[in-house]
């Protein structure tokens, strides 16, 4: 009977931890939604639409520039294979190429900087996830 209660306690603790994780995700999404709605109210429809257009372009260029290295770095970091510096370099070079192409097309440096920040953030998060340093 004691074994059953220990197992029950472990299962409820896991569900409680998962509930906290879901709750924090909901709170973070709510704060983000409030921010973007407030920003839309301040800027007006035209400027807000332009910002969303440039963020969407940066997002698509980020996906192409990262070359799938985010998932790869998670796997290799978890297996403790030291290839992350090469993957960082490949992604940063892809981001710099995307920066140059988009700067030539749109004449805006900020789109390229957003791409580089997306890449650095994603690689850092996935590296820490692979190392299990939450």
MOSUL-V638287 format. One record per residue. SS is DSSP state (hx for helix, st for strand, lp for the rest). NEAR is the number of other ideal C-beta (glycine too) atoms within 8 Angstrom. Layout:
BEGIN
SS_NEAR / SS_NEAR
END
This chain:
BEGIN
lp_4 / hx_5 / hx_6 / hx_7 / hx_8 / hx_8 / hx_8 / hx_8 / hx_8 / hx_8 / hx_8 / hx_8 / hx_8 / hx_8 / hx_8 / hx_8 / hx_8 / hx_8 / hx_8 / hx_8 / hx_8 / hx_8 / hx_8 / hx_8 / hx_8 / hx_8 / hx_8 / hx_8 / hx_8 / hx_8 / hx_8 / hx_8 / hx_8 / hx_8 / hx_8 / hx_8 / hx_8 / hx_8 / hx_10 / hx_9 / hx_6 / hx_6 / hx_8 / lp_6 / hx_6 / hx_6 / hx_8 / hx_11 / hx_8 / hx_8 / hx_10 / hx_8 / hx_8 / hx_13 / hx_9 / hx_8 / hx_11 / hx_14 / hx_9 / hx_8 / hx_13 / hx_15 / hx_7 / hx_9 / hx_13 / hx_15 / lp_8 / lp_6 / hx_12 / hx_10 / hx_8 / hx_9 / hx_15 / hx_12 / hx_9 / hx_12 / hx_14 / hx_9 / lp_6 / lp_5 / lp_6 / lp_5 / lp_7 / hx_10 / hx_7 / hx_7 / hx_13 / hx_11 / hx_8 / hx_10 / hx_14 / hx_11 / hx_8 / hx_13 / hx_15 / hx_9 / hx_9 / hx_14 / hx_14 / hx_9 / hx_9 / hx_15 / hx_12 / hx_6 / hx_6 / hx_8 / lp_5 / lp_9 / hx_7 / hx_7 / hx_15 / hx_15 / hx_9 / hx_12 / hx_16 / hx_12 / hx_8 / hx_12 / hx_15 / hx_9 / hx_8 / hx_11 / hx_15 / hx_8 / hx_8 / hx_13 / hx_12 / hx_9 / hx_10 / hx_12 / hx_8 / lp_6 / lp_4 / lp_4
END
